[in-house]
Amino acid sequence: MTRINLLPHREQARQERQRQFVSLAIGLGVLALAIVALVHVVVAARIENQESRNQLLKSEIAKLDEQIKEIDKLREQTQALLARKQVVETLQTNRTEAVHLLDQLVRQLPDGIYLRSVKQVDTKVTLVGYTQSNARVSTLMRNIEGSPWLQQPELVEIKSVLLPGTKDVRVNEFTLSCRVKRAAPPGPAEGAPPARAPGAAKGGAKG
């Protein structure tokens, strides 16, 4: 019988399988590397995209912060302008207050009362004067209550003293406080202030 040596064929087949295995391993390695590289590229792209979004958000937030600062400055300027406007309006409203105050004191002062001093702090007015009787002070307080420019009369003190410049003439010295009405009083068309009674000119303000 003829004998055939199969060893070379087996060796070739084994080497062929080894080559195929190596080729497959290399192919799988290359494919794995390609997948890893692709994943890295995708992840890097997403990271870069997110970073660009974050940067955009930061820039927009910075712009909003600047706008908020500008709004705050405008608000402060508006408040300052409103405060100035209020001051100007108050000055315009109250610029004739002293004139009306003196006019009302002359109008509302009864006979037999003489003022020694008139002092105003804000809306509070303090009157110091002399009177012949306590009843005249009560009349003055009633007149102040009915005044369109004065209100809240309050007797602080009344006492008997010697009339300055005399040695035996005693009078009552009183201290009375009231407040100026800052609201606009009714105009002449709505109600004019009451006219002084004849003889009222005897009362007067003495500084």
Backbone hydrogen bonds, N-H to C=O, Kabsch-Sander energy under -0.5 kcal/mol:
donor,donor_aa,acceptor,acceptor_aa,energy
6,L,4,I,-0.8
10,R,6,L,-2.5
11,E,7,L,-2.9
12,Q,8,P,-2.6
13,A,9,H,-2.8
14,R,10,R,-2.8
15,Q,11,E,-2.7
16,E,12,Q,-2.7
17,R,13,A,-2.4
18,Q,14,R,-2.3
19,R,15,Q,-2.8
20,Q,16,E,-2.6
21,F,17,R,-2.8
22,V,18,Q,-3.1
23,S,19,R,-3.0
24,L,20,Q,-3.1
25,A,21,F,-2.9
26,I,22,V,-3.1
27,G,23,S,-3.0
28,L,24,L,-3.1
29,G,25,A,-2.8
30,V,26,I,-3.1
31,L,27,G,-2.9
32,A,28,L,-2.9
33,L,29,G,-2.8
34,A,30,V,-2.8
35,I,31,L,-2.7
36,V,32,A,-3.0
37,A,33,L,-3.1
38,L,34,A,-2.7
39,V,35,I,-3.1
40,H,36,V,-2.7
41,V,37,A,-2.7
42,V,38,L,-2.9
43,V,39,V,-3.1
44,A,40,H,-3.0
45,A,41,V,-2.6
46,R,42,V,-2.7
47,I,43,V,-2.8
48,E,44,A,-2.9
49,N,45,A,-2.6
50,Q,46,R,-2.8
51,E,47,I,-2.9
52,S,48,E,-2.3
53,R,49,N,-2.2
54,N,50,Q,-3.0
55,Q,51,E,-2.8
56,L,52,S,-2.4
57,L,53,R,-2.9
58,K,54,N,-2.7
59,S,55,Q,-2.6
60,E,56,L,-2.6
61,I,57,L,-2.9
62,A,58,K,-2.6
63,K,59,S,-2.2
64,L,60,E,-2.7
65,D,61,I,-2.6
66,E,62,A,-2.2
67,Q,63,K,-2.6
68,I,64,L,-2.8
69,K,65,D,-2.4
70,E,66,E,-2.4
71,I,67,Q,-2.7
72,D,68,I,-2.8
73,K,69,K,-2.5
74,L,70,E,-2.8
75,R,71,I,-2.7
76,E,72,D,-2.6
77,Q,73,K,-2.9
78,T,74,L,-2.7
79,Q,75,R,-2.7
80,A,76,E,-2.6
81,L,77,Q,-2.6
82,L,78,T,-2.7
83,A,79,Q,-2.5
84,R,80,A,-2.6
85,K,81,L,-2.8
86,Q,82,L,-2.6
87,V,83,A,-2.4
88,V,84,R,-2.9
89,E,85,K,-2.8
90,T,86,Q,-2.7
91,L,87,V,-2.8
92,Q,88,V,-2.8
93,T,89,E,-2.5
94,N,90,T,-2.7
95,R,91,L,-1.0
97,E,94,N,-1.7
100,H,96,T,-2.4
101,L,97,E,-2.8
102,L,98,A,-2.5
103,D,99,V,-2.4
104,Q,100,H,-2.8
105,L,101,L,-2.4
106,V,102,L,-2.2
107,R,103,D,-2.3
108,Q,104,Q,-3.2
109,L,105,L,-1.2
113,I,110,P,-1.1
114,Y,130,Y,-2.7
115,L,204,G,-2.0
116,R,128,V,-3.4
117,S,128,V,-2.2
119,K,126,T,-2.4
121,V,124,K,-2.8
124,K,121,V,-2.2
125,V,178,C,-3.3
126,T,119,K,-3.4
127,L,125,V,-0.5
127,L,176,L,-3.8
128,V,117,S,-2.2
129,G,174,F,-2.0
130,Y,114,Y,-3.2
131,T,172,N,-2.1
132,Q,112,G,-1.1
136,R,133,S,-0.7
137,V,133,S,-0.7
138,S,134,N,-1.7
139,T,135,A,-2.1
140,L,136,R,-2.2
141,M,137,V,-2.2
142,R,138,S,-2.1
143,N,139,T,-2.5
144,I,140,L,-2.3
145,E,141,M,-2.0
146,G,142,R,-1.5
147,S,144,I,-1.3
151,Q,179,R,-2.1
154,E,177,S,-2.7
156,V,154,E,-0.6
156,V,175,T,-2.7
157,E,175,T,-1.7
159,K,173,E,-2.6
161,V,171,V,-3.2
163,L,169,V,-3.8
166,T,163,L,-2.1
170,R,168,D,-0.7
171,V,161,V,-3.0
172,N,131,T,-2.4
173,E,159,K,-3.6
173,E,171,V,-0.6
174,F,129,G,-2.4
174,F,172,N,-0.5
175,T,157,E,-3.1
176,L,127,L,-2.9
177,S,154,E,-3.0
178,C,125,V,-2.3
179,R,151,Q,-3.0
180,V,123,T,-2.7
181,K,149,W,-2.9
182,R,180,V,-0.6
190,E,187,G,-0.9
191,G,187,G,-2.5
200,A,197,A,-2.0
202,K,199,G,-1.3
203,G,200,A,-1.6
204,G,113,I,-0.8
206,K,115,L,-1.7
206,K,204,G,-0.5
